[in-house]
Amino acid sequence: MNLLIFEAEELGANNELKLCGRRLRHLNRVLKLQPGDNVRVGQLNGKVGKGTVRSIDDDLAVIEVSLDQPPPRPLPLTVVMALPRPKMLRRILRGMAETGIKHIHLINSFRVEKSYWQSPLLLQPALQEALLSGLEQAMDTRMPQVHLHRRFRPFAEDSLPSLCDGCDALLGDIGAAEQYPVSPSSPSLLTLGPEGGFIPFERELIVKAGARPVSLGPRMLRVETALHCAVGRHLAGHGAPSAE
């Protein structure tokens, strides 16, 4: 946890924040904070700044908060992705939150197993937990928005055209003649299929909506790997956050 994130309603009188539970355990066991120590703090969807520990024990920490800086700039990239395997989903969501992606659309596809949509990871608390972990790592406070689309065709025909409008819309496609841009335009939209890719009918609807097929090379990559490769190019032109 590189940033202690709290919600606006948690901040009390005199800008004091009272913590217990998971965050308190981290302050005690990992950071080993004592009264007078400082910690980086941020208000969810708000500013970041400094927190000064006024008191701390095994039951409660009282931190005086001062917020004076904006969070990092969002990455101007919208990701549309066929719902991945549940065991991959948490890592993928955390990674997108870390890299500053704020608009995520998880969609259905012929090759997406129906059982994936029953995963408890798609419930709002689980989604928030995975995304919050990425924000804490990247010292960001802006919570990404995750949209779930359980029916492919209505999304591709009714929603995707408006998402593609006004941006550089890309479809990851191993067979595409055009290579993925080295310096992608901004803002951009990236669509990635399931393991094995979109079927031809789905690909045609995505192209019709305004996305142009591009290739990341001749290798058949896992969705997670393809996403990392593509996002890395967008980060290179935007200013990547420092690793920590």
Secondary structure, 3 states (H helix, E strand, C coil): CCCEEECHHHECHHHEEEECHHHHHHHHHCCCCCCCCEEEEEECCCCEEEEEEEEECCCCEEEEEEEEECCCCCEEEEEEEECCCHHHHHHHHHHHHHCCEEEEEEECCCCCCHHHHHCHHHCHHHHHHHHHHHHHHHCCCCCCEEEEECCHHHHHHHHHHHHHCCCEEEEECCCCCCECCCCCCCCEEEEECCCCCCCHHHHHHHHHHCCEEEECCCCCCCHHHHHHHHHHHHHHCCCCCCCC
